[in-house]
Amino acid sequence: MRTTRIYTEQPLTAHTVIELGKDAARHLVTVLRMKSGDSVSLFNGEGGEFPGEIVSATPKSVTVQLAGHDSSDRESPLKTLLGIGISRGDRFDWVLQKATELGVTEIFPLYTERTEVKLRGEREEKKQRHWQQIIISACEQCGRNRIPALHSPLNLRDWLATTADIKLLLHHRSDLSLQSLSGIKPASAALLIGPEGGLSEAEIQLGLDTGFQALTLGPRVFRTETAPIVALSLFQGMWGDF
């Protein structure tokens, strides 16, 4: 049976006892029905994880006896920077979850000409917390011990100067395919994807002017939530750890 993994911001040390907060306790006890004697593994994003055993459990507090430190590293050798136009509804949540599972290193939510979602002030802060929790939950599920960096939303123009060994933007009318890039081995890759409706022609040209190459993923046009999953999977297959 797979061991439940829980993220905590607390410092973790092998062979110590740690008390988890009420959110983690509620999830473990109320949702997962875990109890004293059950195994759990904790990680805090600093690398590795700490297997342990629950020694006391209530819906408000769970205490865990940690064993040794497991230094397992499940990060991809490819550093991937994903810049993607913010989309409506739960589509963006889906992208964050799946991109995390696929090993993305940093995520940049972008405002583009066709972005219909506008976040400001308290609404942006609330959405940012929601997105961060989705990423953490995905790490708990997929086994990653480091949390991808989620940046605050910014305008596309402000992100285009980002640096990477290769910079690609998705454009279904491009002639450049990933197969034509199989002879290179970048250590880092930046990927730009538009929101619903895609990037405007002006934005595509601006990307090309700042070092991006237009990439096609084939003859079919993908939805904004499908495109990053396809592209990141191919990236990992060519340059990462698939």
N, C-alpha and C positions, 0 to 999 in steps of 0.2 A: 504494500500500500504506500502511495506517495505521501511524503511528509509535508505537512502544512507549513508554508513559509510566510513570515510576517515581517514587514518593514517597520523599523523604529528609528527615530532621530537620535535616540540616546546612545552614549558611548557604550561599547560592548567589550567585555573582557572575558577570556576563557575561565571556566571554573568559578564563576560568580553567580549570584542570584540577582535577577532583575525583575522589577515590577512594571508591567505594561499598563498604559493608560486606559481610560474607559472606552475609547473607540475600538481599540484592538481587543479589549476584553469582551465587549458586546459582540463583536464579530466572531470571536473564538467560541464563546459560551452560548450565545443566543442563536447565532446563525449556523455555526458548524457543530454545535452540541459537544464541544470538547470538554474534558474533565481532567482532574488530577491523574497523573500517570501517563497521559497521552504525550506523544512526541511532537515537537515543533522546532522549527529552525528560524532564527532571527538574523536579520542583516540590516545594516544602516547606510549602505551606499558607499562605504569606504573600502570595499573589497572583501571578498570571502563571506562566509556565513558561520553562524554558531549554532550547531545542533543542541537541543536541550529537551528537558522534560518539565511539563507543568506540575508544580507542587501544590498550588492552590488556585481555585478558579471560581469567581463569581461574575455576574454580568457587569460589575463595575471595576473589577481588578483581577488580573491574572499574574501570578508569580511563576517565573521560569528559572530552573536550575540549568545554567549553561554548562556544556561539556567543553571539548577543545575547539580550536578554530579550524574550520575547513577552508582552505585557501583557493578553492575551485574558482577559476576565471573563465566565464562564458562569454566574454566580450569578443566581438569580431576584430580581426586585425585591420579591417577597413574602417576608417573614420568617415561616417556619413553625415552630412549636413542637409537636412530637409527643410526647404523653404516652400510653404504651401499656402495658397489663398484660403482664407477662412470660409468655410461653407456652412450652410444652414442646418438646423436640426441636429440629429445625432450622427450625421455623416463625418463631421470632424472628430467626434469621439471615437468612431470606428477607425479612422486613420491613425490617431494617436495610439490606440491599443495595438493595432497590427504592426505599425512601424516600430514600436517598442519590441514586440516579439521578434521582429526581423532584424534587430540589432542596430537601429538608428542611434547615432551618437548625440546629435543636437537637433532640436525642432524649432523652427521659426514660423509662427503664425503671421501671415502677411495680409495687409490691405492692398488690394489691387483695384484696377478700374471697374471690374465687374463683381467685386466683393459686395454682397448685399448686407452682410452683418457688420454693424458698427458698435464697438464696445468702448465705453468711456467710464472713467471714475470707478465708482463702487461696482458697477455691472462688470467691468473688465476684471476687477480684482476677484469677484465671485467666480467668474468664468475661469480665470487662471487657476484658482484653487480646485475647481472641478476637473479641469484638464490634468492638473498635477496628480490628483488622486487616481485618475484613469491610468496614467503612466505607472504609478506605483503598483497598482493592482496587477497590471500586466507583467511587471517585473516579478511580483510574488508568484504569479502563475507560471511564467516561462523559465524561471531559474536564474535570471540576471541578478547579479549582486551589486551592480552600479546603476544608478538612475540616470537615464538620458536627460540632458539639460533642456528644459523648456523655457524659451525666451518670451518676453512680453511681446504682444503684437506690435508690428512696425510696418511702415510703408515699404512697398516693394523696392522703390528706388534706393532706400537706405540699406537694403540687404545685398544688392547686386555686387557690391565691392568685396563681399566675403571671399576669403582665399581658400583654395583647395587645389590638389594636383590636377583634377579635372572638374569642369563645371558644365553641367548638362541641364537643358530645359526641354520639357516634353512638348513636341509639336508634331501632330499626326501627318503633316504635309512635308516633313523633312525626309531627306534621302539617307541620312546617317542612321545606321542601325548599330546595336551593341556588338554584333558579330564583327563589324569593321574596327572595333576597338579592342579586340581580343588580344592583340599583340602588346598591349601596354599593361603595366601593373601599378596603378596608383595606390598610394597609402591613404589618400583622402579623396572624397568625391562630394561635390555639392549638387543637389538635385532641386530644380525649380518646377513647380506644378501650379497651375492656375486653379481658381475656384470653379463653381458651375459656370459654364459658358467659356471657360478657358482664359488664357491671356489675350490681351488685345494685340493687334499687329504692332502698335507702337511699343508695347511692353516687350514683345518678342525681339524687336529690333534693338531696344535698349539693352536687353540681355546679351544679344550678340555683340553689341558694342563694348560690353564690359567683360568679355572673355568667355561667355557661355557658348556652348555648341548646341544646336537644335537636334534633338534625338527623337526618332520614331520607335514605337513599340509594335509596329505592324500595321496592317490595313484597317483594323477595326478601331473605332473611337471609344475609349474607356471613360467611364464616369470619374469624377474627381476623387471619389473614395476608392476606386479600383486601381487607378493609375499608379499611385505610390506603392501599393502592394506588389504589383507586377514588376515595377522598376527596381524596388529594393530587393526583391527575390532574385532578379537577374544579376544585380550588383553583387550580392553575396555569392551567387554561383560562379561568377567570373573572377571576382577580386577578394571575396571574403572567406567565410568558413563553411560554405555549403559543400 
